[in-house]
């Protein structure tokens, strides 16, 4: 679910500059059907922009993207992944729960440094 304050095209361009191999794309017959953006800064990994086209859901694509991201993060020595899910997206919460992710009592904070 895209948010008006997020610019995925700009975020993808920024990620491509990083060149860390943690921007994953799933294709079927040359058509992009899923994406995942991950990161690792030495303490925790992060997962963002996980998405699968509606017509291609329930085929294991999201699970495969997450599995590959986890593999790549472990390969880099990442001990734990943090991800954020909006409270108005219960399907995503359930998806991550099925993959073994759990919720924690934390306050999520952020600060925009560059306006998009």
RODOBA-618211 format. One record per residue (C-alpha): residue in three letters; z, x, y. Coordinates in steps of 0.2 Angstrom, whole numbers, padded with zeros to 4 digits, always signed. Last residue first. Example, Ala and Ser with C-alpha at 12.3 -4.5 7.8 and 13.67 -1.06 7.14 Angstrom:
BEGIN
Ser+0036+0068-0005
Ala+0039+0062-0022
//
This chain:
BEGIN
Unk-0007+0053+0071
Unk+0009+0059+0081
Unk+0015+0076+0076
Unk+0033+0080+0073
Unk+0038+0063+0065
Unk+0056+0063+0060
Unk+0062+0057+0043
Unk+0078+0051+0035
Unk+0082+0043+0018
Unk+0100+0039+0016
Unk+0106+0041-0002
Unk+0113+0031-0016
Unk+0101+0037-0030
Unk+0087+0028-0040
Unk+0081+0034-0056
Unk+0064+0041-0063
Unk+0061+0041-0082
Unk+0043+0037-0082
Unk+0047+0018-0085
Unk+0058+0019-0069
Unk+0043+0026-0059
Unk+0032+0011-0064
Unk+0046-0001-0061
Unk+0049+0005-0043
Unk+0030+0005-0040
Unk+0030-0014-0046
Unk+0045-0017-0034
Unk+0035-0012-0019
Unk+0044-0020-0004
Unk+0059-0008-0006
Unk+0047+0006-0002
Unk+0046+0020-0014
Unk+0051+0038-0010
Unk+0049+0053-0022
Unk+0060+0068-0026
Unk+0056+0079-0040
Unk+0068+0091-0049
Unk+0068+0109-0055
Unk+0051+0116-0049
Unk+0047+0133-0057
Unk+0029+0133-0052
Unk+0024+0128-0070
Unk+0037+0114-0069
Unk+0027+0107-0054
Unk+0010+0108-0062
Unk+0017+0099-0078
Unk+0025+0086-0067
Unk+0009+0083-0057
Unk+0000+0082-0074
Unk+0012+0069-0081
Unk+0011+0059-0064
Unk-0008+0059-0064
Unk-0008+0054-0083
Unk+0005+0040-0080
Unk-0006+0033-0065
Unk-0022+0034-0076
Unk-0014+0025-0091
Unk-0026+0011-0091
Unk-0014-0002-0084
Unk-0023-0001-0067
Unk-0042+0003-0066
Unk-0047-0013-0057
Unk-0033-0011-0044
Unk-0038+0006-0040
Unk-0025+0019-0044
Unk-0013+0026-0031
Unk+0000+0039-0030
Unk+0000+0045-0011
Unk+0016+0055-0012
Unk+0026+0065-0025
Unk+0039+0079-0020
Unk+0046+0094-0028
Unk+0063+0101-0024
Unk+0070+0118-0019
Unk+0056+0130-0018
Unk+0044+0120-0006
Unk+0035+0110-0019
Unk+0022+0097-0015
Unk+0012+0083-0024
Unk-0002+0072-0019
Unk-0008+0059-0032
Unk-0025+0050-0033
Unk-0034+0037-0044
Unk-0050+0029-0047
Unk-0062+0041-0038
Unk-0080+0037-0045
Unk-0089+0051-0054
Unk-0091+0042-0070
Unk-0072+0039-0070
Unk-0062+0050-0059
Unk-0044+0055-0056
Unk-0039+0065-0041
Unk-0024+0077-0040
Unk-0019+0086-0024
Unk-0006+0099-0030
Unk-0018+0114-0032
Unk-0009+0123-0018
Unk-0024+0123-0006
Unk-0013+0120+0010
Unk-0028+0116+0020
Unk-0033+0102+0007
Unk-0016+0094+0011
Unk-0020+0092+0029
Unk-0037+0084+0026
Unk-0028+0072+0014
Unk-0015+0068+0027
Unk-0029+0065+0040
Unk-0038+0053+0028
Unk-0022+0045+0023
Unk-0017+0040+0041
Unk+0000+0033+0039
Unk+0007+0023+0054
Unk-0002+0007+0049
Unk+0005+0008+0031
Unk-0006+0009+0016
Unk+0000+0000+0000
//
